[in-house]
Amino acid sequence: MKLEDLKNCTESELEEIYDLNQSLTPMLGALKDIQHLKRLINMSKCSKGLKIKGRIAAFMICFREDSEYESKNYLYFNRKYKEFLYVDRIGVSKNLENTGLGSILYKYIIENFGEDLKICAEVNTKPMNKKSIIFHEKHDFKRILEKCYNENYKVVYMERNAR
């Protein structure tokens, strides 16, 4: 198993990532279509995938400051910090949860960005994504703010300070 750069992925791999993302909604934001996914990957500073037995088992897409990304959650951090890395989405196949794949992705982020940069993320609190909150706290993220967008959608903003 190795991390692969998603900017070089095939159409077939894009379809796998898209399907994985969609299977994880609403905990991950839904994508409109594969073109939407391609656009996110192309804008990203860091987009990686993990394959097991030739199939995408996990992926992540992250952005740096001043990206063209227009997510309201990303924009919160972009207004707040001059420099940061925003973890937009990390998806792990449901049948592979709790096998360490998410930690492999975060280890990469922390080793490659965390020494110098604040790492930021948001996690749903409505609908509740308790597993993700626990996962982020395990990786030294702290809750900084809860934001309610509407009666069906709330998030908690989380940060991991540079060392």
C-alpha positions as CSV (number, residue, x, y, z in Angstrom):
1,M,0.0,0.0,0.0
2,K,1.3,3.4,-0.9
3,L,0.1,7.0,-1.2
4,E,-0.6,8.0,-4.8
5,D,-1.0,11.6,-6.0
6,L,-4.6,12.0,-7.2
7,K,-3.6,14.6,-9.7
8,N,-2.3,11.7,-11.8
9,C,-5.2,9.3,-11.3
10,T,-7.0,7.6,-14.1
11,E,-10.7,8.1,-15.0
12,S,-11.4,4.7,-13.4
13,E,-9.7,5.8,-10.2
14,L,-11.7,9.1,-10.3
15,E,-14.9,7.1,-10.5
16,E,-13.8,5.0,-7.5
17,I,-13.0,8.1,-5.5
18,Y,-16.3,9.7,-6.5
19,D,-18.3,6.6,-5.5
20,L,-16.5,6.4,-2.2
21,N,-17.1,10.0,-1.4
22,Q,-20.8,9.7,-2.3
23,S,-21.1,6.5,-0.1
24,L,-19.9,8.6,2.9
25,T,-22.4,11.4,2.6
26,P,-23.6,13.3,4.6
27,M,-20.4,12.9,6.7
28,L,-18.5,14.0,3.7
29,G,-20.0,16.7,1.5
30,A,-21.7,15.3,-1.6
31,L,-20.1,16.0,-5.0
32,K,-22.2,17.2,-7.9
33,D,-20.4,14.9,-10.4
34,I,-16.9,13.7,-11.4
35,Q,-16.0,17.0,-12.9
36,H,-16.6,18.6,-9.5
37,L,-14.2,16.0,-8.0
38,K,-11.6,16.8,-10.7
39,R,-11.8,20.5,-10.0
40,L,-11.3,20.0,-6.3
41,I,-8.2,17.7,-7.0
42,N,-6.8,20.2,-9.4
43,M,-7.2,23.1,-7.0
44,S,-5.8,21.2,-4.0
45,K,-2.4,21.5,-2.6
46,C,-2.4,17.9,-1.4
47,S,-4.6,15.1,-2.8
48,K,-3.7,11.5,-2.1
49,G,-5.2,8.1,-2.4
50,L,-4.5,4.7,-0.8
51,K,-5.0,1.6,-2.8
52,I,-5.6,-1.9,-1.5
53,K,-5.7,-4.8,-4.0
54,G,-5.7,-2.3,-6.9
55,R,-8.7,-0.3,-5.6
56,I,-9.0,3.0,-3.9
57,A,-9.6,2.3,-0.2
58,A,-9.1,5.9,1.1
59,F,-8.4,9.4,-0.1
60,M,-7.9,12.9,1.0
61,I,-8.1,16.4,-0.5
62,C,-6.5,19.4,1.2
63,F,-6.1,23.1,0.4
64,R,-3.7,25.9,1.3
65,E,-4.6,29.5,1.9
66,D,-5.8,31.7,-0.9
67,S,-7.0,28.8,-3.0
68,E,-10.0,29.3,-5.4
69,Y,-12.0,26.9,-3.2
70,E,-15.3,28.5,-2.2
71,S,-16.5,26.2,0.6
72,K,-17.9,28.3,3.5
73,N,-15.9,26.1,5.9
74,Y,-12.7,26.7,4.0
75,L,-13.4,30.4,3.7
76,Y,-13.7,30.7,7.5
77,F,-10.1,29.5,7.9
78,N,-8.9,31.6,4.9
79,R,-10.2,34.7,6.6
80,K,-8.7,33.8,10.0
81,Y,-5.1,32.7,9.0
82,K,-2.4,33.9,6.7
83,E,-1.0,30.4,6.3
84,F,-2.7,27.0,6.9
85,L,-3.6,23.6,5.4
86,Y,-7.3,22.8,5.3
87,V,-8.3,19.2,5.2
88,D,-11.5,19.3,3.1
89,R,-12.2,15.6,3.0
90,I,-10.8,12.3,4.1
91,G,-12.7,9.2,3.0
92,V,-12.1,5.7,4.1
93,S,-14.2,2.7,2.7
94,K,-16.7,1.7,5.3
95,N,-15.5,-1.9,5.3
96,L,-12.0,-0.6,6.2
97,E,-12.9,1.8,9.0
98,N,-10.7,1.5,12.1
99,T,-7.9,-0.2,10.2
100,G,-5.5,2.8,10.4
101,L,-6.0,4.1,6.8
102,G,-7.2,7.5,8.0
103,S,-4.2,7.7,10.4
104,I,-1.8,6.9,7.5
105,L,-3.3,9.9,5.6
106,Y,-3.0,12.2,8.6
107,K,0.5,11.0,9.3
108,Y,1.4,12.2,5.8
109,I,-0.2,15.5,6.3
110,I,1.4,16.1,9.7
111,E,4.9,15.0,8.6
112,N,4.7,17.1,5.4
113,F,2.9,20.2,6.6
114,G,2.3,20.1,10.4
115,E,5.7,21.2,11.5
116,D,5.2,24.6,9.9
117,L,1.5,25.1,9.4
118,K,-1.7,25.0,11.4
119,I,-3.8,22.2,10.1
120,C,-7.6,22.9,10.0
121,A,-10.7,20.8,9.5
122,E,-14.4,20.8,10.2
123,V,-16.5,17.9,11.3
124,N,-20.3,17.6,11.2
125,T,-22.1,17.9,14.6
126,K,-25.5,17.8,12.8
127,P,-25.7,15.2,11.5
128,M,-23.4,14.0,14.2
129,N,-20.1,12.5,13.1
130,K,-18.7,11.4,16.5
131,K,-16.2,9.0,15.0
132,S,-14.5,11.8,13.1
133,I,-14.4,14.1,16.2
134,I,-12.8,11.3,18.2
135,F,-10.4,10.6,15.3
136,H,-9.3,14.3,15.0
137,E,-8.9,14.6,18.8
138,K,-6.7,11.5,18.7
139,H,-4.5,13.4,16.2
140,D,-4.2,16.4,18.5
141,F,-6.9,18.6,16.9
142,K,-8.7,20.9,19.3
143,R,-12.3,22.2,18.9
144,I,-12.3,25.9,18.4
145,L,-15.8,26.9,17.3
146,E,-19.2,25.4,16.6
147,K,-21.0,26.9,13.6
148,C,-24.7,26.4,12.8
149,Y,-25.6,26.9,9.2
150,N,-29.2,25.7,9.5
151,E,-31.4,23.4,11.6
152,N,-30.0,20.4,9.7
153,Y,-26.3,21.3,9.4
154,K,-23.9,22.2,12.1
155,V,-20.1,21.8,12.2
156,V,-17.3,22.1,14.7
157,Y,-14.1,23.7,13.5
158,M,-11.0,22.0,14.6
159,E,-7.3,22.9,14.5
160,R,-3.9,21.3,15.0
161,N,-1.2,23.7,15.9
162,A,2.2,23.6,14.1
163,R,5.0,22.3,16.4
